């Protein structure tokens, strides 16, 4: 008997959260095995938009697990021929086999596999596994855990004690926006961090290590949905550039512990002047 046939609970958020965690772990294990090996690097949309065979192999590992549990569900994935848009109705999965591929190919440890379960476009469970850092984050009905232990967003209220991260990289002809994002952050907050892996920094907000994350661009769903669900489940706030609740198709991604959200939103709004 396969797992997806095992009980009438197979369609519940708890079960989907479990499937997300298993699938993310499978993909992360494949990525870690290829980490710091001589692996060819290709480019996709630009010089800094890189992909490797490890991305493809990890995506296949994720999909194999999901297909065992939910053989009919649509899968939205970054690599190869998987669909690129999130269905507005019904269940689906959003996966990123290696988020932070630029870090991965440079031998830097901040990369991970992200899997989110959505129903009617809204996440109901997610997992982010950062294998080289040995951290696994999971959002389920009982809250957010890191390596099985409960975590939550920070409770810092003074912006000058907070660390905020700009995320989702800008194209070469838009680097002035990155400069404005950095200026808006350093003028308001205690420190700026940048890690080159959106799902990692969203996980950091969910666990209270970072206090905010921002960008003015539209994030791809595979770069964002799993981590956004972690943050919200851990007690944080996520909006678009207008301060409205964020969706997978929103413009801008403004994330905070909730206590400093107006400050993070104001910083994000300055990027476009």
PAZAPA-4460 file (N, C-alpha, C; in steps of 0.05 Angstrom, whole numbers, plus 32768, in hexadecimal, padded with zeros to 4 digits):
% residues 273
    n_x    n_y    n_z   ca_x   ca_y   ca_z    c_x    c_y    c_z   seq   type   mol
   8011   7FE8   8000   8000   8000   8000   8012   8019   8000     1      X     A
   800D   802B   7FEE   801D   8044   7FED   8012   8057   8002     2      X     A
   8022   806B   8009   801B   807D   801F   8002   808D   8018     3      X     A
   8000   8096   7FFE   7FE9   80A7   7FF8   7FCF   8097   7FF9     4      X     A
   7FD0   807C   7FF9   7FB8   806C   7FFC   7FB3   8063   8019     5      X     A
   7FC5   8069   802B   7FC5   805C   8044   7FAE   8064   8056     6      X     A
   7FA7   807D   8057   7F92   8086   806A   7F81   809B   805D     7      X     A
   7F69   80A0   8069   7F58   80B6   805F   7F64   80D1   8065     8      X     A
   7F7A   80D2   8073   7F87   80EC   807A   7F99   80F6   8064     9      X     A
   7F9B   80E7   804E   7FB0   80ED   803A   7FAD   8108   802D    10      X     A
   7F96   8114   802E   7F93   812E   8021   7F94   8145   8035    11      X     A
   7F9A   8140   804E   7F99   8155   8063   7FB3   8166   8062    12      X     A
   7FB2   817E   806C   7FCA   818E   806E   7FE1   8180   807D    13      X     A
   7FDB   8171   8092   7FF0   8163   80A0   7FFE   814F   808E    14      X     A
   7FEE   8140   807F   7FFA   812C   806D   800A   8139   8057    15      X     A
   8000   814F   804C   800E   815D   8037   8028   816A   8041    16      X     A
   8027   8173   805A   803F   817E   8066   8054   8168   8069    17      X     A
   804B   8150   8071   805E   813A   8073   806A   8132   8058    18      X     A
   8059   8132   8044   8063   812C   8029   8077   8141   8020    19      X     A
   8072   815A   8025   8084   816F   801E   809F   816B   802B    20      X     A
   809F   8164   8045   80B8   8160   8053   80C8   8148   8047    21      X     A
   80BA   8132   8041   80C7   811B   8036   80D3   8121   801B    22      X     A
   80C4   812F   800A   80CD   8136   7FF0   80E5   8149   7FF0    23      X     A
   80E3   815D   8002   80F9   8170   8004   8113   8162   800E    24      X     A
   8110   8150   8020   8127   8141   802A   8134   8130   8014    25      X     A
   8123   8124   8003   812D   8114   7FED   813D   8125   7FD9    26      X     A
   8132   813C   7FD2   8141   814E   7FC0   815A   8159   7FCC    27      X     A
   8159   8160   7FE5   8171   816B   7FF3   8187   8157   7FF5    28      X     A
   8180   813D   7FF9   8195   8128   7FFA   81A3   8126   7FE0    29      X     A
   8195   8127   7FCA   81A2   8126   7FAF   81B4   813E   7FAB    30      X     A
   81AA   8156   7FB3   81BA   816F   7FB0   81D4   816D   7FC0    31      X     A
   81D1   8163   7FD9   81E9   8162   7FEB   81FE   814F   7FE0    32      X     A
   81F5   8139   7FD4   8208   8125   7FC9   8219   8132   7FB3    33      X     A
   820D   8145   7FA4   821B   8152   7F8E   822B   816B   7F96    34      X     A
   8226   8174   7FAF   8232   818D   7FB9   8250   818A   7FBA    35      X     A
   825E   819F   7FB0   827B   81A0   7FB0   8288   818A   7FA0    36      X     A
   827A   8182   7F8B   8286   816F   7F77   828A   817E   7F5D    37      X     A
   8298   8172   7F4B   829D   817E   7F31   8285   817A   7F1F    38      X     A
   8272   818D   7F21   8259   818A   7F12   8257   81A1   7EFE    39      X     A
   8251   819C   7EE5   824F   81B1   7ED1   8238   81C5   7ED8    40      X     A
   823E   81DE   7ED2   822A   81F4   7ED8   8221   8200   7EBD    41      X     A
   8207   8202   7EBA   81FB   820F   7EA3   81ED   8228   7EAB    42      X     A
   81E7   823A   7E98   81D8   8252   7E9D   81BD   8250   7E8F    43      X     A
   81A9   825E   7E9B   818E   825E   7E90   8188   8279   7E85    44      X     A
   817A   828A   7E95   8172   82A4   7E8B   8187   82B9   7E8A    45      X     A
   819D   82B6   7E99   81B2   82CA   7E9A   81CB   82BF   7EA6    46      X     A
   81E0   82CF   7EA7   81FA   82C6   7EB0   81FA   82BC   7ECD    47      X     A
   81E8   82C7   7EDE   81E7   82BE   7EFA   81D1   82AB   7EFF    48      X     A
   81C1   82A3   7EEB   81AB   8291   7EEE   81B5   8275   7EE6    49      X     A
   81BF   8266   7EF9   81CD   824D   7EF3   81BD   8235   7EFA    50      X     A
   81C4   821E   7EEE   81B7   8205   7EF3   81CB   81EF   7EEF    51      X     A
   81C7   81D9   7EFD   81D9   81C2   7EFB   81C8   81A8   7EF8    52      X     A
   81D5   8193   7EF1   81C8   8179   7EF0   81BD   8171   7F0C    53      X     A
   81CA   817B   7F21   81C1   8175   7F3C   81A5   8181   7F41    54      X     A
   81A0   8199   7F35   8185   81A5   7F37   8170   8192   7F2B    55      X     A
   8176   8187   7F14   8164   8175   7F06   8160   815B   7F15    56      X     A
   8176   8150   7F1F   8175   8137   7F2D   8165   813A   7F48    57      X     A
   816A   8151   7F55   815C   8156   7F6E   813E   8159   7F69    58      X     A
   8137   8167   7F53   811B   816B   7F4D   810D   8150   7F47    59      X     A
   811B   813E   7F39   8110   8124   7F34   810B   8115   7F4E    60      X     A
   811E   8117   7F61   811B   810A   7F7B   8102   8114   7F8A    61      X     A
   80FF   812F   7F89   80E7   813B   7F96   80CE   8130   7F8A    62      X     A
   80CD   8130   7F6F   80B5   8128   7F61   80AE   810B   7F66    63      X     A
   80C3   80FA   7F67   80BE   80DD   7F6C   80AF   80D9   7F87    64      X     A
   80B7   80E8   7F9B   80A9   80E5   7FB5   808D   80F0   7FB3    65      X     A
   8089   8107   7FA7   806E   8112   7FA5   805C   8100   7F94    66      X     A
   8067   80F5   7F7F   8056   80E3   7F6E   804E   80C9   7F7D    67      X     A
   805F   80C1   7F90   8057   80A9   7FA0   8040   80B0   7FB2    68      X     A
   8040   80C8   7FBD   802B   80D0   7FD0   8012   80DB   7FC2    69      X     A
   8017   80EB   7FAE   8001   80F9   7FA0   8005   80F8   7F82    70      X     A
   7FFF   80E2   7F75   8007   80DD   7F59   7FF9   80F0   7F45    71      X     A
   7FE2   80FC   7F4C   7FD4   810C   7F38   7FD7   812A   7F3C    72      X     A
   7FE3   8133   7F51   7FE5   8150   7F57   7FF8   815E   7F43    73      X     A
   7FF1   8176   7F3A   8004   8186   7F2A   801C   818E   7F3A    74      X     A
   8033   8190   7F2C   804C   8198   7F39   8057   81B0   7F2A    75      X     A
   805C   81C5   7F39   8068   81DE   7F2F   8086   81DD   7F37    76      X     A
   8098   81DC   7F23   80B4   81DA   7F29   80C5   81EC   7F19    77      X     A
   80DD   81F2   7F23   80EF   8205   7F15   80FC   81F9   7EFC    78      X     A
   8103   81E0   7EFE   8114   81D4   7EE9   8103   81C4   7ED5    79      X     A
   810F   81C0   7EBD   8105   81AE   7EA8   80E8   81B6   7EA0    80      X     A
   80D7   81A2   7E9C   80BD   81A6   7E8F   80A7   81A8   7EA3    81      X     A
   80AC   81AA   7EBD   8096   81AD   7ED0   8088   81C8   7ECB    82      X     A
   806E   81C9   7ED2   805F   81E1   7ECD   806A   81F8   7EDE    83      X     A
   8066   8211   7ED4   8072   8228   7EE1   805D   823A   7EEF    84      X     A
   8044   8233   7EEC   802F   8243   7EF9   8020   8233   7F0D    85      X     A
   8017   8240   7F22   8008   8233   7F38   7FEB   8231   7F31    86      X     A
   7FDF   821A   7F32   7FC2   8217   7F2C   7FB1   8227   7F41    87      X     A
   7F9D   8235   7F37   7F8C   8245   7F48   7F7A   8234   7F59    88      X     A
   7F74   821C   7F50   7F62   820A   7F5E   7F6E   81EE   7F61    89      X     A
   7F67   81E2   7F77   7F70   81C6   7F7C   7F8B   81C5   7F89    90      X     A
   7F94   81AC   7F8F   7FAE   81A8   7F9B   7FC5   81AA   7F87    91      X     A
   7FDC   81B1   7F90   7FF4   81B2   7F80   800D   81B3   7F92    92      X     A
   8024   81AF   7F86   803D   81B0   7F94   804F   81C4   7F86    93      X     A
   805F   81D3   7F96   8072   81E7   7F8B   808D   81DF   7F96    94      X     A
   80A0   81DA   7F83   80BA   81CF   7F8C   80D1   81DF   7F80    95      X     A
   80E6   81E1   7F90   8100   81EC   7F87   8115   81D8   7F8F    96      X     A
   8121   81C9   7F7C   8134   81B4   7F84   814D   81BF   7F91    97      X     A
   8158   81D4   7F87   816F   81E2   7F94   816A   8200   7F92    98      X     A
   8161   820B   7FA8   815F   8228   7FA9   817A   8232   7FB4    99      X     A
   8185   8246   7FA6   81A0   824F   7FAC   81B5   823F   7F9C   100      X     A
   81AF   823A   7F82   81C1   822B   7F72   81DC   823A   7F6F   101      X     A
   81DB   8254   7F6E   81F5   8263   7F6C   8207   825D   7F84   102      X     A
   81FB   825C   7F9C   820B   8253   7FB3   8215   8237   7FB0   103      X     A
   8203   8225   7FA7   8209   8209   7FA4   8222   8205   7F92   104      X     A
   8222   8212   7F7B   8238   820E   7F68   8252   821B   7F72   105      X     A
   8251   822E   7F84   8268   823B   7F90   8273   822C   7FA8   106      X     A
   8265   8217   7FB0   826D   8208   7FC8   8264   8215   7FE2   107      X     A
   8251   8227   7FE1   8246   8234   7FF9   822E   8224   8003   108      X     A
   822C   8222   801D   8219   8210   8029   81FC   8219   802A   109      X     A
   81F6   8232   8023   81DB   823C   8025   81CC   8236   800C   110      X     A
   81C0   821F   800A   81AF   8216   7FF4   819C   8202   8000   111      X     A
   8186   81FD   7FF2   8173   81EA   7FFD   815E   81E1   7FE9   112      X     A
   814E   81CE   7FF2   8138   81C3   7FE2   811E   81CC   7FF0   113      X     A
   810B   81D7   7FE0   80F2   81E1   7FEC   80DB   81D4   7FDE   114      X     A
   80C7   81CC   7FEE   80AE   81C0   7FE4   8097   81CC   7FF3   115      X     A
   8083   81D5   7FE4   806A   81DF   7FF0   8052   81D1   7FE5   116      X     A
   803F   81CA   7FF6   8025   81BF   7FEE   8011   81D6   7FEE   117      X     A
   8003   81DA   7FD8   7FEF   81EF   7FD7   7FD4   81E3   7FCF   118      X     A
   7FBE   81F0   7FD8   7FA3   81E9   7FD0   7F96   8203   7FC8   119      X     A
   7F8B   8205   7FB0   7F80   821D   7FA6   7F93   8235   7FA8   120      X     A
   7FAD   822F   7FA3   7FC2   8243   7FA3   7FCC   824B   7FBE   121      X     A
   7FC0   8241   7FD4   7FC9   8248   7FEF   7FD8   8231   7FFC   122      X     A
   7FF0   8237   8007   8000   8222   8013   7FF3   8216   802C   123      X     A
   7FF5   81FB   802E   7FEB   81ED   8045   8001   81DD   8054   124      X     A
   8018   81DC   8048   802F   81CF   8054   8048   81D4   8044   125      X     A
   805F   81D4   8051   8077   81D9   8042   808F   81D0   8052   126      X     A
   80A5   81CC   8043   80BF   81C5   8050   80D6   81D1   8040   127      X     A
   80EA   81D9   804E   8103   81E2   8042   811A   81D3   8050   128      X     A
   812A   81C6   8040   8141   81B7   804B   815A   81C3   8041   129      X     A
   816C   81CC   8053   8186   81D7   804C   819B   81C2   8054   130      X     A
   81A1   81B0   8042   81B0   8198   804A   81CC   819D   8054   131      X     A
   81DA   81AF   8047   81F6   81B5   804F   81F7   81C3   806A   132      X     A
   81E1   81CF   8072   81E0   81DC   808D   81D2   81C9   80A1   133      X     A
   81C9   81B3   8098   81BB   819F   80A9   81A3   81AA   80B7   134      X     A
   8193   81BA   80A8   817B   81C6   80B3   8163   81BE   80A2   135      X     A
   814E   81B5   80AF   8135   81AE   80A2   811E   81BE   80AF   136      X     A
   8110   81CE   809F   80FA   81DD   80A9   80E0   81D2   809D   137      X     A
   80CC   81D0   80AE   80B2   81C5   80A6   809C   81D5   80B2   138      X     A
   8088   81DC   80A1   8070   81EA   80AA   8058   81D7   80A8   139      X     A
   804B   81D1   80BE   8034   81C0   80BE   801F   81CB   80D0   140      X     A
   8009   81BC   80D5   7FF3   81C6   80E5   7FFC   81CD   8102   141      X     A
   8011   81C1   810C   8019   81C6   8128   802E   81DD   812A   142      X     A
   8035   81EA   8113   8048   81FF   8114   8061   81F9   8103   143      X     A
   8077   8207   8109   8090   8204   80F9   80A5   81F8   810B   144      X     A
   80B3   81E5   80FF   80CA   81D9   810E   80E3   81DC   80FD   145      X     A
   80F9   81DD   810B   8114   81DA   80FF   8121   81C2   810C   146      X     A
   8126   81AE   80FC   8132   8195   8105   8121   8189   811C   147      X     A
   8107   818C   8118   80F4   8180   812B   80ED   8190   8144   148      X     A
   80FB   81A7   8148   80F6   81B8   815F   80E5   81D0   8157   149      X     A
   80D1   81D8   8166   80C1   81EF   815F   80D1   8209   815E   150      X     A
   80CB   821A   814A   80D7   8234   8147   80C1   8248   8140   151      X     A
   80C8   8262   8144   80B5   8277   813D   80C5   8290   8136   152      X     A
   80B7   82A4   812A   80C4   82BD   8123   80CE   82CC   813B   153      X     A
   80E0   82DF   8137   80EA   82EF   814D   80D5   8302   8157   154      X     A
   80DA   830C   816F   80C8   8320   817B   80D5   833C   817D   155      X     A
   80E9   8340   816D   80F7   835A   816E   80E4   8370   8164   156      X     A
   80E3   8386   8172   80D2   839C   816B   80E1   83B5   8163   157      X     A
   80FA   83B7   816A   810B   83CE   8163   8119   83C9   8149   158      X     A
   8112   83D7   8134   811F   83D2   811A   813D   83D4   811B   159      X     A
   8148   83E4   812C   8165   83E7   812E   8173   83CF   813A   160      X     A
   8164   83BC   8144   816F   83A3   814D   816B   838C   813A   161      X     A
   815E   8392   8123   8155   837D   8111   8168   8379   80F9   162      X     A
   8169   8361   80EE   8178   835B   80D6   8164   8354   80C0   163      X     A
   8167   8361   80A9   8155   835F   8092   8165   8358   8079   164      X     A
   8159   8347   8068   8166   833D   8051   8158   8345   8037   165      X     A
   8166   8350   8023   815A   8353   8008   815D   8339   7FFA   166      X     A
   8148   8330   7FEB   8149   8316   7FDE   813D   8318   7FC2   167      X     A
   8140   8302   7FB3   8138   8301   7F97   8149   8314   7F87   168      X     A
   815E   830A   7F79   8172   831B   7F6C   8167   832B   7F55   169      X     A
   8172   8343   7F51   816A   8355   7F3C   817B   8351   7F23   170      X     A
   8170   8355   7F0B   817F   8353   7EF3   8194   8369   7EF2   171      X     A
   81A8   8366   7EE0   81BE   8379   7EDF   81B4   8396   7EDA   172      X     A
   819F   8399   7EC9   8195   83B4   7EC3   8183   83BF   7ED9   173      X     A
   8180   83B0   7EEF   8170   83B9   7F06   817F   83B9   7F20   174      X     A
   819A   83B9   7F1E   81A9   83B8   7F37   81A7   83D1   7F48   175      X     A
   819E   83E7   7F3B   8199   83FF   7F4B   8183   83FA   7F60   176      X     A
   8171   83E7   7F5A   815C   83E1   7F6D   8167   83D2   7F85   177      X     A
   817B   83C1   7F80   8188   83B3   7F96   8196   83C8   7FA8   178      X     A
   81A3   83DC   7F9B   81B0   83F1   7FAB   819C   8400   7FBC   179      X     A
   8184   8406   7FB1   8170   8414   7FC1   8165   8402   7FD7   180      X     A
   8162   83E8   7FD1   8159   83D5   7FE6   816D   83D4   7FFD   181      X     A
   8187   83D3   7FF6   819B   83D2   800B   819B   83EC   801B   182      X     A
   8199   8402   800E   8198   841C   801C   8180   841E   802E   183      X     A
   8169   8416   8025   8150   8417   8035   8153   8405   804E   184      X     A
   8161   83EF   804B   8164   83DD   8062   8178   83E8   8076   185      X     A
   818F   83F1   806D   81A4   83FA   8080   819C   8414   808D   186      X     A
   818A   8424   8081   8181   843C   808E   816D   8437   80A4   187      X     A
   8160   8420   80A4   814B   841A   80B7   8151   8405   80CC   188      X     A
   8162   83F2   80C4   8165   83DA   80D5   8182   83D7   80DF   189      X     A
   8184   83C5   80F2   819E   83C1   80FF   81B3   83B5   80EC   190      X     A
   81AA   83A3   80DA   81BE   8396   80C9   81B0   838C   80B0   191      X     A
   81C0   8387   809B   81B7   837B   8082   81C5   8361   807E   192      X     A
   81B6   834C   8075   81C2   8333   806E   81B9   832B   8052   193      X     A
   81CA   831D   8043   81C2   8312   8029   81CF   82F7   8026   194      X     A
   81BF   82E2   8020   81C9   82C7   801F   81C7   82B9   8004   195      X     A
   81B8   82C5   7FF1   81B7   82B9   7FD6   81A5   82A0   7FD5   196      X     A
   8192   829E   7FE7   8180   8286   7FE7   8166   828F   7FF5   197      X     A
   8152   8295   7FE5   8139   82A0   7FEF   812C   828E   8004   198      X     A
   812B   8274   7FFE   811D   8262   8010   812D   8260   802B   199      X     A
   8147   8263   802A   8156   8263   8043   8150   827B   8054   200      X     A
   814F   8292   8048   814A   82AA   8058   812D   82AB   8063   201      X     A
   811A   82A1   8053   80FF   829F   805D   80FE   828C   8075   202      X     A
   810D   8276   8073   810F   8264   808A   811B   8272   80A2   203      X     A
   812F   8283   809D   813C   8291   80B3   8129   82A4   80C1   204      X     A
   8117   82B1   80B2   8102   82C1   80BF   80F0   82B0   80D0   205      X     A
   80E8   8299   80C5   80D6   8287   80D3   80E2   827E   80EE   206      X     A
   80FC   827B   80EF   8109   8272   8108   8112   8289   811A   207      X     A
   810F   82A2   8111   8117   82B9   8121   8133   82C2   811E   208      X     A
   8142   82B6   810B   815E   82BE   8107   8160   82D8   80F7   209      X     A
   814E   82DC   80E4   814B   82F5   80D6   8130   8301   80DE   210      X     A
   812E   831C   80DB   8115   8329   80E3   8104   8332   80CB   211      X     A
   8111   8333   80B3   8102   833C   809C   8110   8335   8082   212      X     A
   8101   8333   806D   810A   832D   8052   80FA   833E   803F   213      X     A
   8106   8349   802A   80F7   835A   8017   8101   8359   7FFB   214      X     A
   80EF   835D   7FE8   80F6   8363   7FCD   80DE   8371   7FC0   215      X     A
   80E3   837F   7FAA   80CD   838C   7F9C   80C5   837D   7F83   216      X     A
   80D2   8367   7F7D   80CD   8358   7F64   80BA   8341   7F6A   217      X     A
   80AE   8335   7F55   809D   831E   7F58   80AE   8305   7F5B   218      X     A
   80AB   82F7   7F71   80BB   82DF   7F76   80AE   82C7   7F68   219      X     A
   80BE   82B7   7F5C   80B4   829E   7F52   80A8   828D   7F68   220      X     A
   8093   827E   7F64   8087   826F   7F79   809A   825B   7F86   221      X     A
   80AB   824E   7F76   80BE   823B   7F81   80D3   8248   7F92   222      X     A
   80D7   8262   7F90   80EB   8270   7FA1   80DE   827A   7FBA   223      X     A
   80C4   8278   7FBE   80B7   8287   7FD3   80A2   8279   7FE3   224      X     A
   8090   8269   7FD6   8078   825F   7FE3   807E   824F   7FFC   225      X     A
   8091   823C   7FFA   8097   822B   8011   80A0   823C   8029   226      X     A
   80B3   824E   8024   80BD   825F   8039   80A8   8272   8044   227      X     A
   8097   827D   8033   8082   828F   803C   8070   8280   8050   228      X     A
   8069   8267   8049   8058   8258   805B   8066   8252   8076   229      X     A
   8080   824E   8075   808F   824B   808F   808C   8264   80A0   230      X     A
   8090   827C   8093   808F   8295   80A2   8073   8299   80AE   231      X     A
   805F   8296   809E   8044   829B   80A8   803C   8288   80BE   232      X     A
   8043   826E   80BB   803D   825A   80CF   804C   825F   80E9   233      X     A
   8064   826C   80E6   8074   8272   80FE   806C   828C   810B   234      X     A
   8057   829A   8101   804D   82B2   810D   8055   82CC   8100   235      X     A
   8063   82CB   80E9   806B   82E3   80DB   8056   82EE   80C8   236      X     A
   805D   8303   80BA   804C   8311   80A8   8059   8312   808C   237      X     A
   8049   830D   8077   8053   830E   805C   803F   831D   804B   238      X     A
   8048   8332   803E   8036   8342   802D   8043   8348   8012   239      X     A
   8034   8355   8000   803F   835F   7FE7   8048   837C   7FEC   240      X     A
   804F   838A   7FD7   8059   83A5   7FDA   8044   83B9   7FE3   241      X     A
   802B   83B2   7FE1   8015   83C3   7FEA   800C   83BD   8006   242      X     A
   8019   83AA   8012   8011   83A2   802D   7FFA   838F   802E   243      X     A
   7FF2   8384   8017   7FDD   8370   8016   7FE8   8354   801A   244      X     A
   7FD8   8341   8023   7FE2   8326   8027   7FEF   831B   800E   245      X     A
   8007   8310   8011   8016   8306   7FFA   800B   82ED   7FEF   246      X     A
   800B   82EA   7FD4   8004   82D2   7FC5   801B   82CA   7FB3   247      X     A
   801A   82B2   7FA8   802F   82A9   7F96   8032   82BA   7F7D   248      X     A
   801E   82CA   7F76   8020   82DB   7F5F   8022   82F9   7F65   249      X     A
   8029   82FF   7F7E   802B   831B   7F87   8045   8328   7F7D   250      X     A
   8043   8343   7F7A   805B   8352   7F74   8067   835C   7F8E   251      X     A
   8081   8356   7F92   808E   835C   7FAB   808A   8346   7FBF   252      X     A
   809D   8344   7FD2   809C   8330   7FE7   80A7   833E   8000   253      X     A
   8096   8343   8013   809D   8352   802B   8097   8340   8043   254      X     A
   80AC   8339   8052   80AA   8324   8066   80B6   832F   8080   255      X     A
   80A8   8329   8096   80B2   8333   80B0   80A8   8321   80C7   256      X     A
   80B3   8327   80DE   80A9   831A   80F6   808E   8324   80FF   257      X     A
   8083   8338   80F1   8069   8343   80F8   806C   835C   8108   258      X     A
   8080   835D   811A   8084   8374   812B   808F   838D   811C   259      X     A
   809F   8388   8108   80AC   839E   80F9   80A2   83A0   80DC   260      X     A
   808B   8395   80D7   8082   8392   80BB   807F   83AD   80AD   261      X     A
   8075   83C1   80BA   8072   83DB   80AD   808C   83E6   80A5   262      X     A
   80A1   83E2   80B5   80BC   83EB   80AE   80C7   83DC   8096   263      X     A
   80C3   83C2   8095   80CD   83B2   807F   80BE   83BA   8065   264      X     A
   80A4   83BE   8068   8094   83C6   8051   809D   83E1   8046   265      X     A
   80A2   83F4   8058   80AB   840E   804F   80C5   840C   8040   266      X     A
   80D7   83FB   804A   80F1   83F7   803C   80ED   83EB   8021   267      X     A
   80DB   83D8   801E   80D6   83CB   8004   80CA   83DF   7FF1   268      X     A
   80B9   83F0   7FFA   80AC   8404   7FE9   80BF   8419   7FDF   269      X     A
   80D6   841C   7FEC   80EA   8430   7FE3   80FA   8426   7FCB   270      X     A
   80FA   840C   7FC6   810B   8401   7FB1   8103   840E   7F96   271      X     A
   80E9   8411   7F91   80E0   841D   7F78   80DF   843B   7F79   272      X     A
   80E9   8446   7F8F   80E9   8464   7F91   80CF   846F   7F9B   273      X     A
***
